[in-house]
Amino acid sequence: MEEIKPDDIISHPSHYCEGRKYEPKDVIADWDLDFFLGSAIKYISRAGRKPGNSKEQDLRKAIQYLEFEIEKEKPDGCSDR
């Protein structure tokens, strides 16, 4: 994984890069995570760092994606809804 420079709002947003050695997208790819687990990593990594999003909001989003992953692993694959 290459070291990142937090200078590009589209490719390398500061809420994922600033003060970090690796971006979440690189960790997600290296660990071969699926969408739900990758999304949880993304929200955990930016928690409290993205303007307009509270730390609690991002952590709740991460929890939601972890719950989606748990639901996916159930034998019938159906939700309780």
C-alpha positions as CSV (number, residue, x, y, z in Angstrom):
1,M,0.0,0.0,0.0
2,E,1.3,3.4,-0.9
3,E,1.6,6.3,1.5
4,I,-1.1,8.9,0.9
5,K,-1.0,12.7,0.7
6,P,-4.1,14.4,1.9
7,D,-4.4,17.0,-0.9
8,D,-7.3,15.7,-3.1
9,I,-10.9,16.0,-1.9
10,I,-12.2,13.4,-4.5
11,S,-9.4,10.8,-4.5
12,H,-8.0,11.3,-1.0
13,P,-10.4,13.2,1.3
14,S,-8.8,14.5,4.4
15,H,-11.3,12.8,6.7
16,Y,-9.9,9.5,5.5
17,C,-6.2,10.5,5.0
18,E,-5.1,13.2,7.3
19,G,-2.7,11.9,9.9
20,R,-3.0,8.4,8.5
21,K,-0.6,6.1,6.8
22,Y,-3.3,4.2,4.8
23,E,-6.7,5.0,3.4
24,P,-9.6,2.7,4.3
25,K,-10.0,1.7,0.6
26,D,-6.5,0.3,0.7
27,V,-7.2,-1.7,3.9
28,I,-10.5,-2.9,2.6
29,A,-8.8,-4.1,-0.6
30,D,-5.8,-5.7,1.2
31,W,-8.1,-7.6,3.6
32,D,-10.5,-8.5,0.8
33,L,-13.5,-7.3,2.7
34,D,-17.0,-7.4,1.2
35,F,-19.3,-4.4,0.9
36,F,-20.8,-4.5,4.4
37,L,-17.5,-5.1,6.3
38,G,-15.7,-2.5,4.1
39,S,-18.4,0.0,4.8
40,A,-18.1,-0.5,8.5
41,I,-14.3,0.0,8.3
42,K,-14.9,3.2,6.3
43,Y,-17.3,4.7,8.8
44,I,-15.1,3.7,11.8
45,S,-12.1,5.2,10.2
46,R,-13.8,8.6,9.6
47,A,-15.7,8.7,12.8
48,G,-15.6,12.3,14.2
49,R,-13.4,13.4,11.3
50,K,-15.8,14.3,8.5
51,P,-17.3,17.8,8.7
52,G,-21.1,17.7,9.2
53,N,-21.1,14.1,10.5
54,S,-20.8,13.5,14.3
55,K,-18.7,10.7,15.6
56,E,-21.8,9.0,17.0
57,Q,-23.5,9.2,13.6
58,D,-20.6,7.5,11.8
59,L,-20.3,4.8,14.5
60,R,-24.0,4.1,14.3
61,K,-23.6,3.7,10.5
62,A,-20.7,1.3,11.1
63,I,-22.9,-0.7,13.5
64,Q,-25.7,-0.9,10.9
65,Y,-23.3,-2.3,8.3
66,L,-22.1,-4.9,10.9
67,E,-25.7,-5.8,11.6
68,F,-26.2,-6.3,7.8
69,E,-23.2,-8.6,7.7
70,I,-24.5,-10.6,10.6
71,E,-27.9,-10.9,9.0
72,K,-26.3,-12.1,5.8
73,E,-24.6,-14.9,7.6
74,K,-27.9,-16.3,8.9
75,P,-28.8,-19.7,7.3
76,D,-32.0,-18.4,5.6
77,G,-30.5,-15.1,4.7
78,C,-33.7,-13.3,5.5
79,S,-34.1,-10.4,7.8
80,D,-36.4,-10.3,10.8
81,R,-38.5,-7.5,9.2
